[in-house]
């Protein structure tokens, strides 16, 4: 049968649209995972037990079950209790919460490593515990974990392909639709892989820029 890359231009717009959806879901889910990770870390370290224990149980559930199952539960399962989420929203929530748990573990370690004198000094200056965390401790902790969190975001990009199973027309599903019309799997899967690689390079570039800015600010 051989290869025929001349079929790509006709369906390039379909794959490009899927690429845009992949970028959108990755960016939004990355923001959810970043700020959600900070929230989970602070709750795990400083909240009363009555609040902390349910959050810890939530973390164990998300760390101990596959992401695909979590996506099915959010998109298909919540409908049974009257919560009908659009596929994109369900995908963002699933990816965001899944990686928020892993970011939380990194941020907790970084917060613990911040000198306790920083908190004491902030409290001495009249800041409340919440203000000291927000303005002094958490910013220092986040700076220390930017590289591993960046790696988690790249993993999030790759795992975003899983949202295709709940109907989000991201890059993988768009490539599959082009394949269904042309019966050319190699050409379109190769094209999708190339787009993933380019997005990956872009994320690595952004991560390096952030790391350099942090290094200068220190």
Buried (B, 14 or more C-beta within 10 A) or exposed (E): EEEEEEBBEEBBEBBBBBBEBBBBBBBBBBEBBBEBBBBBBBBBBBBEEEEBEEBBEBBEEBEEEEBBEBBBBBBEEBEEEEEEBEBBBBBBBBBBBBBBBBBBBBBBBBBEEBEEEEBEEBBEEEBEEEEBBBEBBBEBBBBBBBEBBBBBBBEBBEBBBBBBBBBBBBBBBBBBBBBEEBEBEEBBBBBBEEBBEEBEEEBBEEBEEBBEEBEEEE
